[in-house]
Amino acid sequence: MIIDVTAELTFRTARSGGKGGQNVNKVETMVEGYFDIAASALLTEDQKALLQEKLSNRINAEGLLLVKSQSARTQLGNKQEVIRKVNDLVNNALIPRKKRIATKPSRAMVEKRIQFKKRLSEKKQQRRGGNFE
């Protein structure tokens, strides 16, 4: 199930660095997108808790998920990029992690490891050597 949070995003613009030539200094092309996870009507409480946990490094002090883009030359291009990034972040964070199934090493691998340890041990035994007087 893919969730589209575009309706709940708020945007802010600012002047950006990067491409744009002389327009860089006068046109606000950088777009910041804010998504309030706690106030979202699209997500369940479990999903909100999962997003808070997984995206904690991208959430600011006010509890908003912040994503910005300044790679495109136009504000519209950056806005579309922010929408794509937020939707990707949210949907990827909601994918449940597969549980790891513990396995035993095969008999051949155990044997190989033991042989390697024996070779290493013999090499070190030879290095010890005897008296060199």
N, C-alpha and C positions, 0 to 999 in steps of 0.2 A: 504494500500500500504506500503510494507516494503522496506526501503532504505538500501542498503549495501554500506557503505562508505570505505570498505577495501582498494580499489584502491587509495584513497586519504590520507591514513594514512602514517605518517613517524615514524620510530622507532629509539629509542636510548637505548643502553644497559648499565648496570652498575653492579657492584658487589652488591649482595643482602645479607640481613640477612636471617634468617629462615633456612629451610631444605636444605640439601646438604652435610652435614658432612664436611670433609676436603676440599671439593671443594668450599665451601662458600668463602674462602679467595682468591681463584685464578681464578674462572670462573665467567664471567659476565652473570648471569642468570636473573637479574631483567630487565624487559622491560618497557620502557615508550613509550606510543603512543601519537602522536600529530595529531590533526585534525584541519586544518585551515578552520573554518566555512565561513569566508568572501570570500575566494578564491575557494570555492567548486563549481564545475560545475554540481553536481548532484542535488543541491537544488535551489529552487526559492528564490527570494528576500524576500517574505513573510516568507518562512520557515527559512531563515537565521536570520531574525529579531526575530522570535519566539524562535529559539535556543539560540540566544544571550541573550534574556531576561530570559528564563527558566533555562539556564545552566550557568548563570553569575558567580556563586560561584566556578565553576570548570574551568573557562577560565582565563588564565594567562595574564600578562601585554601585551604580544605580540598579544593577540587575538586568541590564540590557545587553543583548548580543550585538557586538559592533563589528561591521564588515565595511571596508572601504575599497574603492577602486579609483585609480587615476591613470590607468594604462591606455584608455582610448582618448581620442582627440575631442570627442564630443561628450556633453553631459548625458545625453540619451544612451550612448554606448556604455558609459560607465555605470549608469543606472541599471541597464540590463545585466551587466557583469555582476553588480552587487546582488541583484535578485537571484541570478544563477548560483552565486557562491553561497548565499544564505540557505537556499533550498537544498543545495548539495550537503552543506554542513548538517542541517537538521535531519535530512533523510539518512545520511550515513551514520549519524550518531544514534538513530533509532533502530538500526539493524542489530539484532541480538548477536552477541559473540558466541561462537561455537565452543562448547565445553571440550577441553582436552581429554582425550582418552589415553590413560596410561598404558604403555606397552612394555613388554619385557624384551631385553636385547636378545637377538637370536643366538643360538649356540655357536654358530660360526663367528659372529662378532665378538663374543666373549673369548673364544679361543684366539682370535686374531689379537685382541688386546693383551692377553696373557703372553703371547709370543713376543709382542713388541716390548712389553715390560721386561721379559727375560733377556732380550737382546740388549736393551739399555743397561740392565744390571750387569751383564757380562762386560760390556764396554767400560763401565765404571770400575769393575773389579780389576780389569787389566790396567787401568790408569793408576790404581793404587800402587801397583808394582812393589818392588822390594827395596833392598838397600842399594844405593847408588854410590857407595864410598869406594 
